């Protein structure tokens, strides 16, 4: 991967991490779905897909993803080891 693209990917990953960390509710209250980050939607979609794989396309659509966009986001998450660990822990 060339340097500008790598910086862009790392910047995107850092933004996702910060948005996720800053967006967490301290009192456990439900969050507004419109305030969810792409990372939050990916986690929610992955959990729902684990529960009901037959509904994958409708679950992805409900979270604003196409299969291609979801795959791209998974590659972006996997490219950052810290973000990948956070994602793996979140879907457990």
N, C-alpha and C positions, 0 to 999 in steps of 0.2 A: 504494500500500500504506500503511495507516495506521501510525503510529509504534509502537504496542505490537507489532504483527505483524512489523514490520521489525526491531525489537530482538530478538524471538524468533528470527527467521530468521538474523540475524547471530550471535546467541549459539549457535545450533545449528551454524552453519558454523564458528565459532571452535572449538567443542568438537570437531568432526570433524577440523579441522586439527591441533589439539593432540594428540588421540588418535592420529592417524596419525603425527605426528612423534615422539611419545613411545613409540609401539609398535613402531618399526622395530628390527629385530635388527641388532646391530653386527657379529656374526660371520658373518652370512649363513645362519644355521641356519633351518630351516623353522619357521614359527610355528604355534601351536596354532590351528586354525580357529575354536574357540569364543572366542578372544581377539581375533578380527578385528572391526574397526569396520564400520559400514554403508558407509563410504567404501571400505574395503578390499574388502568384498564386491562393491560396485558396480564397482570396477576389475577384479576377477577375473572377474565376470560379463561385463563388456563385452569383455574379451580373449577369453573363451571363445566369446561370440556372434560376434565377428569371425572366429574360426576355423571355427565351425560354425553359421551362421545358422538352419539348418533345425531345430536343437534349442533355439531360444530359450526356449520355455516351460519345458522341463526344466532348462535351465541356470539360469534365474531362480529356479525352485523349489528347486534345490540350494543356492542362496545365500540362501534365505529371502525372496525377493521375489515379489510378483505383478507383472503388467505395470503396473498402476496405481501400486503403491508404488515401483517402479523409476522410472517416469516422474516421480513426485513428487520423488524424490531427485535426479533429473537436473535438474529445475527449481531445486531448492534449491542444488545445486552451481553451476549457471549463474548464479544470482543473486549469487554472491560471486566477483568477478574473480580473486582470489588462489587460491581453492579451485578455480575452473574451470581456471586455468593448471596447478595441481598435477595435477588429474584428466587433463587433456589430455596432459601429459607422461607420466603413469603408464600410459596406455593405448597409447602409441606402441610 
